Amino acid sequence: MIKRKKTNKIIVHHSLSDYGNVDIFRNWHLARGWDDIGYHYVITDRGYIETGRDIEMQGAHAKGRNGDSIGVCFVGDFRKTAPHLCQLKAFIILYRQLCQQYKKKLILEPHRIKSNPCPGINFPFGYLTQLTKDLL
């Protein structure tokens, strides 16, 4: 794994599964031959924030954009449903902590790829961006 040299943004994902946590995703990623789970954090369907990959290391969650980003995966398939309110509240707490840790406002980005628009059409990305805009 490579140490991340800078941190400018958080890239938001959804798991495309109805269940999961750090241990399950880590096992899936290790089975693919990865060094560790690709995400730095997982927010479970109950709103628990779980720590994944070491925060100082580059993630493996957004090809070409891992060098300056933190990967956060929400458990759920937001092509079908919306995230739970507890997940959004947990993310706000995590976002605030990360901005304080890095002493700057971090940019929020969706993980956009054609085959899997992430974090899904039912994810309130604009609303979340607006909420975090006024923090700090």
N, C-alpha and C positions, 0 to 999 in steps of 0.2 A: 504494500500500500504506500501511497505517496502522501506526504504531509501537505495540507492546503496552505498556500502562501498568503492568501487574502480571503476575506469573507465580505461579500457585498450583498448577497441576496439569499432568500429562502425560496426553494422551488417546491411547490405543493403537488402532491400526488394522491391518487386513491388506489386502493389495493385490488379493485375489480373482484373482490371476494366478499362474502357475507360474514366472514369470520377472520380472525387472525390476531397475531401479536408479534412482538419482536422475535420470540423463539421460533415460531412457525415460519415467519418470513426469512429468518436467518437460515433455517434448515433448507428452505426452498432455494435460496441463493447459493448456499454452499453446495447443494446438489447440482447446480449449474456450473460449478467450478470456480465460483467467485471466492475472494479472500474472506469475505464477511458479508453481513447484510448490507445492502446498498444504501439504505436510508440511515440518517443520523437519529431520527426520532420517528416513532409510530404513535399515533393517537388512536386508541382502541375505540370500539363502538360504545363503550361506557364512559369515554372521556378521560381515560388514564393516559398520561404521557409516559411512554417507555423509551429508554435510551437504547439506541442501536449502535451503529458504527462509532468509533471514537471521533468526537467532535473536531479534533485537530487534523484528522485525515480526510483526504478527498473521498467523497461518496462515489457510488456507482449507481446513480439514479437518473441522470440526464446527460446522455452522451454529448460531449463537446461543451458542457456547461458545468461540469463538476469542480473545476478548478477554483471557483470563487463562490461556491454555493453550499448551503445546508439543505439536505433533503428531508422533507417531512411527509410521511405517508399517513393518510387517514384510512382507517379500516372501513370499507364499504364499496359498493358499486354505484357510483353517483350518476351512472347512465340511467339507472332505474329508480333510485330514491335519493332523497336529500340527506346530508349528514345530520346527525343528532345535534341539538343545541348544546349538549354537554361537550361535544367534540369541538365546536366552534369556540366555546368558552375556554376550553383547555388550550386551544391554539393561541388565543389572545394572551393567556398567561405565559406560554412558552415564547411567543414573539417578544413580549416585553422583557423577559429574562435574557433572551439572546441579544436584543438591542443594547441592554445594559452591559452585558458581558463584552460585546465588541465595541461599545462606546460610540455607536452610531445607529442611525435608522437603517434597517435592512430593507431592501426592495423585495416585494412579493412577486413571484412569477408563477404562472401555471406551467405545468410540463406539457407542452403542445407537440404532439406528433400525430401524423395523419391517421395511423392505424388505431390509435388509442388516445382520443382527446382527453387529456388529464387536467384537472381532476373531475371531469364529467359534466354533462350539461345541467345537472341538478345541483351542482355545487355553487353556492352563492359567492363566487370569487369577487365580484364587484363590491358586494356588501362587506366582505371581509377586508378588502383593500381599503374601503372607506373607514371602517372601524379602526384599523391600524394606522391610518394616516394621521390621526390626531393624538396618538399615544406618544408618550415621552415628552 
